[in-house]
Amino acid sequence: MKISIIIPTLNEAEGIGACLGSLQELRRRGHEVIVVDGGSADATPAVAAPGCDKLINSARGRARQMNAGAAAATGDIVVFLHADTLIPFDLEKALNRIEGDNAWGCFSVRLSGAHPLLRLIGFFINLRSRWTGIISGDQTLFVLGTLFNHAGGYPDIPLMEDIAFSKTLKRYRAPVCLGDTVISSSRRWERYGIVKTMLRMWLRRFRFAVGVNPAILAKDYE
């Protein structure tokens, strides 16, 4: 089984090197890493180029970038990885455990900071995905390429694309939530305040659930 790892980027020069560094052993085994840049104003493309197999320029927007990466992928399974997230385990071994024609799912997530609240938030993110089958981008969603294409890929919306796509995939089967843990940067939480960030995320999810246009949510997010 060949794995295609797709990383959407926008001004990620500071962290993309570490992310790609954790994937080089997989490249040596024949898996591929695809970076899809949405028009970075910093040195992201130059930093990323040596550490990936394909560097694609795309229109800005995480959903558009991930769809562009999936279109260029040659693997049997596609993995969508955030540029500020590290995979500290053997991804190939972990994915070899999944079974079924419509397999998709995610990993557990741990936020990188040391604050105890971050451990608690990670715990509840993992618990939520197991209860609801809704996967957030920080959890590194994976899906068989055939299912990704059959489901139509990520919806072209500026925010909450991971939530919307999870709902689509749930029509085929429940997600496989693996216990292997990815490490996601806590920079956003620490920059804007842990509790404040958590409340704002809950509010955005609630507004999306009751039908608020994702374009409005994206404007508020920015």
MIDOSE-1310 file (N, C-alpha, C; in nm, 2 decimals, decimal comma, always signed):
residues 222
mkis	+0,08/-0,12/+0,00/+0,00/+0,00/+0,00/+0,09/+0,13/+0,00; +0,07/+0,21/-0,10/+0,14/+0,33/-0,11/+0,06/+0,44/-0,04; +0,14/+0,53/+0,03/+0,08/+0,64/+0,11/+0,11/+0,77/+0,04; +0,01/+0,86/+0,02/+0,04/+0,99/-0,03/+0,00/+1,09/+0,09
iiip	+0,10/+1,16/+0,13/+0,08/+1,26/+0,24/+0,07/+1,40/+0,18; -0,04/+1,47/+0,21/-0,07/+1,60/+0,15/-0,07/+1,70/+0,25; +0,01/+1,81/+0,23/+0,03/+1,91/+0,33/+0,00/+2,05/+0,27; -0,11/+2,11/+0,30/-0,15/+2,24/+0,25/-0,07/+2,35/+0,33
tlne	-0,01/+2,44/+0,26/+0,07/+2,54/+0,33/+0,03/+2,68/+0,29; +0,05/+2,78/+0,39/+0,04/+2,92/+0,36/+0,13/+2,99/+0,47; +0,24/+3,04/+0,43/+0,33/+3,11/+0,52/+0,37/+3,02/+0,63; +0,43/+2,90/+0,60/+0,47/+2,81/+0,71/+0,62/+2,78/+0,70
aegi	+0,70/+2,88/+0,66/+0,84/+2,86/+0,65/+0,90/+2,82/+0,78; +0,85/+2,87/+0,89/+0,91/+2,85/+1,02/+0,90/+2,70/+1,07; +0,79/+2,64/+1,03/+0,76/+2,50/+1,09/+0,76/+2,39/+0,98; +0,75/+2,42/+0,86/+0,74/+2,32/+0,76/+0,86/+2,22/+0,75
gacl	+0,98/+2,28/+0,78/+1,10/+2,19/+0,78/+1,09/+2,08/+0,88; +1,04/+2,10/+1,00/+1,03/+2,00/+1,10/+0,92/+1,90/+1,06; +0,81/+1,95/+1,01/+0,71/+1,86/+0,96/+0,76/+1,76/+0,86; +0,83/+1,82/+0,76/+0,88/+1,73/+0,65/+0,99/+1,64/+0,69
gslq	+1,07/+1,69/+0,79/+1,18/+1,61/+0,84/+1,13/+1,48/+0,90; +1,01/+1,48/+0,96/+0,96/+1,36/+1,02/+0,90/+1,26/+0,92; +0,90/+1,30/+0,79/+0,85/+1,21/+0,69/+0,95/+1,15/+0,59; +1,08/+1,19/+0,61/+1,18/+1,14/+0,51/+1,20/+0,99/+0,51
elrr	+1,18/+0,92/+0,62/+1,20/+0,78/+0,62/+1,09/+0,72/+0,53; +0,97/+0,77/+0,54/+0,86/+0,72/+0,46/+0,89/+0,74/+0,31; +0,95/+0,86/+0,28/+0,99/+0,88/+0,14/+1,09/+0,78/+0,09; +1,18/+0,74/+0,18/+1,28/+0,64/+0,14/+1,22/+0,51/+0,12
rghe	+1,11/+0,48/+0,18/+1,04/+0,35/+0,16/+0,95/+0,35/+0,03; +0,94/+0,46/-0,04/+0,86/+0,47/-0,16/+0,73/+0,54/-0,15; +0,69/+0,60/-0,03/+0,57/+0,67/-0,02/+0,60/+0,82/-0,06; +0,50/+0,90/-0,09/+0,52/+1,03/-0,14/+0,46/+1,14/-0,05
vivv	+0,53/+1,25/-0,06/+0,49/+1,37/+0,02/+0,46/+1,48/-0,08; +0,34/+1,54/-0,07/+0,30/+1,65/-0,16/+0,27/+1,77/-0,08; +0,34/+1,88/-0,11/+0,31/+2,01/-0,05/+0,23/+2,09/-0,15; +0,12/+2,15/-0,10/+0,04/+2,23/-0,19/+0,04/+2,37/-0,13
dggs	+0,10/+2,47/-0,19/+0,12/+2,60/-0,13/+0,01/+2,69/-0,19; -0,05/+2,77/-0,10/-0,16/+2,86/-0,14/-0,12/+3,00/-0,16; +0,01/+3,02/-0,21/+0,06/+3,16/-0,23/+0,13/+3,23/-0,12; +0,22/+3,15/-0,05/+0,29/+3,20/+0,06/+0,37/+3,33/+0,02
adat	+0,38/+3,42/+0,12/+0,46/+3,54/+0,10/+0,60/+3,53/+0,16; +0,62/+3,41/+0,23/+0,75/+3,39/+0,29/+0,82/+3,28/+0,21; +0,92/+3,22/+0,27/+1,01/+3,12/+0,20/+0,95/+2,98/+0,21; +0,83/+2,96/+0,23/+0,77/+2,82/+0,25/+0,81/+2,73/+0,13
pava	+0,78/+2,78/+0,00/+0,81/+2,69/-0,11/+0,96/+2,65/-0,11; +1,05/+2,74/-0,09/+1,19/+2,71/-0,09/+1,23/+2,61/+0,02; +1,18/+2,63/+0,13/+1,21/+2,54/+0,25/+1,15/+2,40/+0,22; +1,03/+2,40/+0,16/+0,96/+2,27/+0,14/+1,02/+2,19/+0,03
apgc	+1,07/+2,25/-0,07/+1,10/+2,18/-0,20/+1,19/+2,06/-0,18; +1,30/+2,07/-0,10/+1,39/+1,96/-0,08/+1,33/+1,84/-0,01; +1,23/+1,86/+0,07/+1,17/+1,76/+0,16/+1,04/+1,70/+0,10; +1,00/+1,73/-0,02/+0,88/+1,67/-0,07/+0,90/+1,62/-0,21
dkli	+0,81/+1,53/-0,26/+0,82/+1,48/-0,39/+0,75/+1,57/-0,50; +0,65/+1,64/-0,45/+0,58/+1,73/-0,54/+0,55/+1,86/-0,47; +0,58/+1,97/-0,53/+0,54/+2,10/-0,48/+0,45/+2,17/-0,57; +0,32/+2,19/-0,53/+0,22/+2,23/-0,62/+0,17/+2,37/-0,57
nsar	+0,15/+2,46/-0,67/+0,09/+2,59/-0,64/-0,05/+2,58/-0,67; -0,13/+2,64/-0,57/-0,28/+2,63/-0,58/-0,34/+2,76/-0,54; -0,47/+2,77/-0,58/-0,55/+2,89/-0,52/-0,56/+2,87/-0,37; -0,55/+2,98/-0,30/-0,56/+2,98/-0,16/-0,69/+2,92/-0,11
grar	-0,68/+2,84/+0,00/-0,80/+2,78/+0,06/-0,76/+2,64/+0,09; -0,77/+2,60/+0,22/-0,73/+2,47/+0,26/-0,80/+2,36/+0,18; -0,93/+2,37/+0,16/-1,00/+2,27/+0,09/-0,95/+2,26/-0,05; -0,93/+2,37/-0,12/-0,89/+2,37/-0,26/-0,75/+2,31/-0,27
qmna	-0,66/+2,34/-0,17/-0,52/+2,30/-0,17/-0,52/+2,14/-0,15; -0,60/+2,10/-0,06/-0,60/+1,95/-0,03/-0,66/+1,87/-0,15; -0,76/+1,93/-0,21/-0,81/+1,86/-0,33/-0,71/+1,86/-0,44; -0,64/+1,97/-0,46/-0,53/+1,97/-0,56/-0,42/+1,87/-0,53
gaaa	-0,39/+1,85/-0,41/-0,29/+1,75/-0,37/-0,34/+1,61/-0,40; -0,47/+1,59/-0,36/-0,52/+1,45/-0,38/-0,53/+1,42/-0,53; -0,56/+1,52/-0,62/-0,56/+1,50/-0,76/-0,42/+1,46/-0,82; -0,32/+1,51/-0,75/-0,18/+1,47/-0,80/-0,13/+1,35/-0,73
atgd	-0,20/+1,29/-0,63/-0,15/+1,18/-0,56/-0,15/+1,05/-0,63; -0,06/+0,96/-0,61/-0,05/+0,83/-0,68/-0,07/+0,72/-0,58; -0,09/+0,75/-0,45/-0,09/+0,65/-0,35/-0,23/+0,58/-0,34; -0,24/+0,47/-0,27/-0,36/+0,40/-0,24/-0,45/+0,47/-0,13
ivvf	-0,38/+0,54/-0,04/-0,44/+0,61/+0,07/-0,38/+0,75/+0,08; -0,46/+0,84/+0,10/-0,42/+0,98/+0,12/-0,43/+1,03/+0,26; -0,33/+1,10/+0,31/-0,32/+1,14/+0,45/-0,31/+1,30/+0,44; -0,40/+1,37/+0,51/-0,40/+1,51/+0,51/-0,33/+1,56/+0,64
lhad	-0,22/+1,62/+0,62/-0,14/+1,66/+0,74/-0,12/+1,81/+0,74; -0,14/+1,87/+0,86/-0,12/+2,02/+0,88/+0,03/+2,04/+0,89; +0,07/+2,16/+0,84/+0,22/+2,19/+0,83/+0,28/+2,21/+0,97; +0,20/+2,23/+1,07/+0,25/+2,25/+1,21/+0,23/+2,12/+1,29
tlip	+0,21/+2,01/+1,23/+0,19/+1,88/+1,30/+0,29/+1,78/+1,27; +0,34/+1,71/+1,37/+0,44/+1,61/+1,35/+0,38/+1,47/+1,37; +0,44/+1,37/+1,29/+0,40/+1,23/+1,30/+0,52/+1,16/+1,37; +0,52/+1,13/+1,50/+0,64/+1,07/+1,56/+0,63/+0,92/+1,57
fdle	+0,55/+0,86/+1,49/+0,54/+0,71/+1,49/+0,55/+0,66/+1,35; +0,55/+0,53/+1,33/+0,56/+0,47/+1,20/+0,42/+0,47/+1,13; +0,41/+0,57/+1,04/+0,28/+0,59/+0,97/+0,24/+0,47/+0,89; +0,34/+0,41/+0,82/+0,31/+0,29/+0,74/+0,26/+0,18/+0,82
kaln	+0,32/+0,15/+0,93/+0,28/+0,04/+1,02/+0,14/+0,07/+1,07; +0,11/+0,19/+1,11/-0,02/+0,23/+1,16/-0,13/+0,21/+1,06; -0,11/+0,25/+0,94/-0,21/+0,24/+0,84/-0,23/+0,10/+0,78; -0,13/+0,02/+0,80/-0,14/-0,12/+0,75/-0,24/-0,20/+0,84
rieg	-0,28/-0,14/+0,95/-0,38/-0,21/+1,04/-0,53/-0,18/+1,00; -0,55/-0,09/+0,91/-0,69/-0,06/+0,87/-0,73/-0,15/+0,77; -0,86/-0,18/+0,77/-0,92/-0,28/+0,67/-1,05/-0,22/+0,61; -1,09/-0,28/+0,50/-1,21/-0,24/+0,44/-1,20/-0,15/+0,32
dnaw	-1,30/-0,16/+0,23/-1,30/-0,08/+0,10/-1,32/+0,06/+0,13; -1,40/+0,10/+0,23/-1,43/+0,24/+0,25/-1,36/+0,29/+0,38; -1,24/+0,25/+0,40/-1,17/+0,29/+0,52/-1,13/+0,44/+0,52; -1,16/+0,50/+0,63/-1,11/+0,64/+0,66/-1,10/+0,66/+0,81
gcfs	-1,04/+0,77/+0,85/-1,03/+0,79/+0,99/-0,93/+0,89/+1,03; -0,87/+0,88/+1,15/-0,78/+0,98/+1,20/-0,69/+0,92/+1,31; -0,60/+1,00/+1,36/-0,52/+0,96/+1,47/-0,56/+1,04/+1,59; -0,51/+1,00/+1,71/-0,52/+1,08/+1,83/-0,43/+1,20/+1,81
vrls	-0,46/+1,31/+1,89/-0,38/+1,43/+1,88/-0,34/+1,47/+2,02; -0,22/+1,53/+2,02/-0,17/+1,59/+2,15/-0,12/+1,73/+2,11; -0,16/+1,83/+2,18/-0,11/+1,96/+2,16/+0,03/+1,98/+2,22; +0,11/+2,05/+2,16/+0,26/+2,05/+2,19/+0,29/+2,12/+2,32
gahp	+0,22/+2,22/+2,36/+0,25/+2,29/+2,48/+0,24/+2,22/+2,61; +0,30/+2,28/+2,72/+0,31/+2,21/+2,85/+0,19/+2,24/+2,94; +0,11/+2,34/+2,91/+0,00/+2,37/+3,00/-0,10/+2,26/+3,02; -0,14/+2,23/+3,14/-0,23/+2,12/+3,17/-0,36/+2,12/+3,09
llrl	-0,41/+2,24/+3,06/-0,53/+2,26/+2,99/-0,52/+2,20/+2,85; -0,40/+2,21/+2,79/-0,38/+2,16/+2,66/-0,39/+2,01/+2,65; -0,35/+1,94/+2,76/-0,36/+1,80/+2,77/-0,51/+1,76/+2,77; -0,59/+1,84/+2,85/-0,73/+1,82/+2,86/-0,81/+1,84/+2,73
igff	-0,77/+1,95/+2,66/-0,83/+1,97/+2,53/-0,80/+1,86/+2,43; -0,68/+1,81/+2,43/-0,65/+1,70/+2,34/-0,73/+1,58/+2,37; -0,75/+1,55/+2,50/-0,83/+1,44/+2,55/-0,97/+1,45/+2,49; -1,03/+1,57/+2,51/-1,17/+1,58/+2,46/-1,18/+1,59/+2,31
inlr	-1,08/+1,63/+2,24/-1,08/+1,63/+2,09/-1,09/+1,48/+2,05; -1,00/+1,40/+2,11/-1,00/+1,26/+2,08/-1,13/+1,19/+2,11; -1,18/+1,22/+2,23/-1,31/+1,16/+2,28/-1,42/+1,20/+2,18; -1,43/+1,33/+2,14/-1,53/+1,37/+2,05/-1,54/+1,30/+1,92
srwt	-1,42/+1,28/+1,86/-1,41/+1,21/+1,73/-1,46/+1,07/+1,74; -1,43/+1,00/+1,86/-1,48/+0,87/+1,87/-1,63/+0,86/+1,90; -1,69/+0,96/+1,96/-1,83/+0,96/+1,99/-1,91/+1,00/+1,87; -1,86/+1,10/+1,80/-1,94/+1,17/+1,69/-1,90/+1,13/+1,55
giis	-1,78/+1,08/+1,53/-1,73/+1,05/+1,40/-1,69/+1,17/+1,32; -1,68/+1,28/+1,39/-1,64/+1,41/+1,32/-1,49/+1,43/+1,35; -1,42/+1,45/+1,24/-1,27/+1,46/+1,25/-1,23/+1,60/+1,22; -1,14/+1,66/+1,30/-1,08/+1,79/+1,28/-0,95/+1,77/+1,21
gdqt	-0,91/+1,88/+1,13/-0,78/+1,87/+1,06/-0,66/+1,84/+1,14; -0,66/+1,89/+1,27/-0,54/+1,86/+1,35/-0,52/+1,71/+1,38; -0,62/+1,63/+1,36/-0,61/+1,49/+1,39/-0,56/+1,41/+1,27; -0,52/+1,48/+1,16/-0,46/+1,41/+1,04/-0,55/+1,30/+0,98
lfvl	-0,65/+1,35/+0,91/-0,74/+1,26/+0,85/-0,68/+1,18/+0,74; -0,71/+1,05/+0,73/-0,67/+0,96/+0,62/-0,79/+0,90/+0,56; -0,78/+0,87/+0,43/-0,89/+0,81/+0,36/-0,84/+0,74/+0,23; -0,89/+0,62/+0,20/-0,85/+0,55/+0,08/-0,88/+0,64/-0,04
gtlf	-0,79/+0,64/-0,14/-0,81/+0,73/-0,25/-0,94/+0,70/-0,33; -0,98/+0,58/-0,34/-1,10/+0,55/-0,41/-1,22/+0,61/-0,34; -1,22/+0,60/-0,21/-1,34/+0,66/-0,13/-1,33/+0,81/-0,14; -1,21/+0,87/-0,13/-1,20/+1,02/-0,15/-1,26/+1,06/-0,28
nhag	-1,23/+1,00/-0,39/-1,29/+1,04/-0,52/-1,44/+1,01/-0,52; -1,48/+0,90/-0,47/-1,62/+0,87/-0,47/-1,70/+0,97/-0,39; -1,65/+1,01/-0,28/-1,72/+1,11/-0,20/-1,71/+1,25/-0,25; -1,63/+1,27/-0,35/-1,62/+1,41/-0,41/-1,52/+1,50/-0,35
gypd	-1,44/+1,45/-0,26/-1,33/+1,54/-0,20/-1,39/+1,64/-0,11; -1,30/+1,73/-0,06/-1,34/+1,83/+0,03/-1,44/+1,93/-0,03; -1,54/+1,97/+0,03/-1,63/+2,08/-0,02/-1,55/+2,21/-0,03; -1,58/+2,28/-0,14/-1,51/+2,41/-0,16/-1,57/+2,52/-0,08
iplm	-1,54/+2,51/+0,05/-1,58/+2,62/+0,15/-1,46/+2,67/+0,22; -1,46/+2,80/+0,27/-1,34/+2,86/+0,32/-1,31/+2,82/+0,47; -1,40/+2,75/+0,53/-1,37/+2,70/+0,67/-1,46/+2,59/+0,70; -1,43/+2,51/+0,80/-1,51/+2,39/+0,84/-1,52/+2,28/+0,73
edia	-1,42/+2,28/+0,64/-1,42/+2,18/+0,54/-1,40/+2,04/+0,59; -1,32/+2,03/+0,70/-1,30/+1,90/+0,77/-1,42/+1,85/+0,83; -1,50/+1,93/+0,89/-1,63/+1,89/+0,95/-1,73/+1,84/+0,85; -1,74/+1,92/+0,74/-1,83/+1,89/+0,63/-1,79/+1,76/+0,56
fskt	-1,66/+1,74/+0,54/-1,62/+1,62/+0,47/-1,63/+1,50/+0,56; -1,61/+1,51/+0,69/-1,64/+1,40/+0,78/-1,78/+1,35/+0,77; -1,87/+1,45/+0,77/-2,02/+1,41/+0,76/-2,05/+1,34/+0,63; -1,98/+1,38/+0,52/-2,00/+1,30/+0,40/-1,94/+1,16/+0,41
lkry	-1,82/+1,15/+0,46/-1,76/+1,01/+0,47/-1,84/+0,92/+0,57; -1,90/+0,98/+0,67/-1,98/+0,90/+0,76/-2,10/+0,82/+0,69; -2,14/+0,87/+0,58/-2,24/+0,80/+0,51/-2,20/+0,66/+0,45; -2,07/+0,65/+0,44/-2,01/+0,52/+0,39/-1,98/+0,43/+0,50
rapv	-1,92/+0,48/+0,61/-1,89/+0,40/+0,73/-1,84/+0,49/+0,84; -1,83/+0,44/+0,96/-1,78/+0,51/+1,07/-1,62/+0,52/+1,06; -1,57/+0,63/+1,11/-1,42/+0,64/+1,10/-1,35/+0,55/+1,19; -1,22/+0,51/+1,15/-1,13/+0,44/+1,23/-1,05/+0,54/+1,31
clgd	-1,06/+0,54/+1,44/-0,98/+0,64/+1,52/-0,87/+0,56/+1,58; -0,75/+0,58/+1,53/-0,63/+0,50/+1,58/-0,57/+0,57/+1,70; -0,51/+0,49/+1,78/-0,45/+0,55/+1,91/-0,32/+0,61/+1,89; -0,25/+0,59/+1,78/-0,12/+0,65/+1,75/-0,14/+0,81/+1,75
tvis	-0,05/+0,88/+1,81/-0,07/+1,02/+1,85/+0,02/+1,11/+1,76; -0,05/+1,20/+1,69/+0,03/+1,31/+1,62/+0,04/+1,43/+1,72; +0,14/+1,51/+1,70/+0,17/+1,62/+1,78/+0,14/+1,75/+1,70; +0,04/+1,82/+1,75/+0,00/+1,95/+1,68/+0,04/+2,07/+1,76
ssrr	+0,09/+2,17/+1,69/+0,14/+2,29/+1,75/+0,03/+2,36/+1,83; +0,07/+2,40/+1,95/-0,03/+2,47/+2,04/-0,01/+2,63/+2,02; +0,06/+2,67/+1,92/+0,09/+2,81/+1,90/-0,04/+2,90/+1,90; -0,14/+2,85/+1,83/-0,26/+2,93/+1,82/-0,33/+2,94/+1,95
wery	-0,33/+2,83/+2,03/-0,40/+2,83/+2,16/-0,32/+2,93/+2,25; -0,19/+2,92/+2,25/-0,11/+3,01/+2,34/-0,11/+3,15/+2,30; -0,11/+3,18/+2,17/-0,11/+3,32/+2,12/-0,23/+3,39/+2,16; -0,35/+3,33/+2,15/-0,48/+3,40/+2,17/-0,54/+3,37/+2,30
givk	-0,48/+3,28/+2,38/-0,54/+3,24/+2,51/-0,61/+3,11/+2,50; -0,58/+3,01/+2,58/-0,63/+2,88/+2,57/-0,78/+2,88/+2,58; -0,83/+2,94/+2,69/-0,98/+2,93/+2,71/-1,05/+3,01/+2,61; -1,00/+3,13/+2,57/-1,06/+3,21/+2,47/-1,07/+3,14/+2,34
tmlr	-0,96/+3,08/+2,30/-0,95/+3,00/+2,17/-1,05/+2,89/+2,17; -1,06/+2,82/+2,28/-1,15/+2,70/+2,29/-1,30/+2,75/+2,28; -1,33/+2,86/+2,35/-1,47/+2,91/+2,34/-1,50/+2,96/+2,20; -1,41/+3,02/+2,13/-1,43/+3,07/+2,00/-1,45/+2,95/+1,90
mwlr	-1,37/+2,85/+1,92/-1,39/+2,73/+1,83/-1,52/+2,66/+1,85; -1,57/+2,65/+1,98/-1,70/+2,59/+2,00/-1,81/+2,68/+1,94; -1,79/+2,81/+1,95/-1,89/+2,90/+1,89/-1,90/+2,89/+1,74; -1,78/+2,88/+1,68/-1,78/+2,86/+1,53/-1,85/+2,73/+1,49
rfrf	-1,82/+2,62/+1,56/-1,88/+2,50/+1,53/-2,03/+2,50/+1,55; -2,08/+2,57/+1,65/-2,22/+2,58/+1,68/-2,28/+2,66/+1,56; -2,22/+2,77/+1,53/-2,28/+2,85/+1,42/-2,28/+2,78/+1,29; -2,18/+2,70/+1,26/-2,18/+2,62/+1,14/-2,29/+2,51/+1,14
avgv	-2,31/+2,45/+1,26/-2,41/+2,35/+1,28/-2,55/+2,40/+1,25; -2,57/+2,53/+1,29/-2,71/+2,59/+1,27/-2,72/+2,66/+1,14; -2,62/+2,65/+1,05/-2,64/+2,69/+0,91/-2,58/+2,82/+0,87; -2,49/+2,88/+0,96/-2,42/+3,01/+0,92/-2,33/+2,98/+0,81
npai	-2,33/+3,07/+0,71/-2,24/+3,05/+0,59/-2,09/+3,04/+0,63; -2,02/+2,94/+0,58/-1,88/+2,93/+0,61/-1,80/+3,05/+0,57; -1,84/+3,13/+0,47/-1,77/+3,25/+0,43/-1,77/+3,35/+0,54; -1,89/+3,36/+0,61/-1,90/+3,45/+0,72/-1,81/+3,41/+0,84
lakd	-1,81/+3,28/+0,86/-1,73/+3,22/+0,97/-1,58/+3,25/+0,94; -1,54/+3,23/+0,81/-1,40/+3,25/+0,78/-1,36/+3,40/+0,80; -1,45/+3,49/+0,76/-1,42/+3,63/+0,78/-1,40/+3,66/+0,93; -1,48/+3,61/+1,02/-1,47/+3,63/+1,16/-1,34/+3,56/+1,21
ye	-1,30/+3,45/+1,15/-1,18/+3,37/+1,19/-1,06/+3,46/+1,16; -1,06/+3,52/+1,04/-0,94/+3,60/+1,01/-0,93/+3,72/+1,09
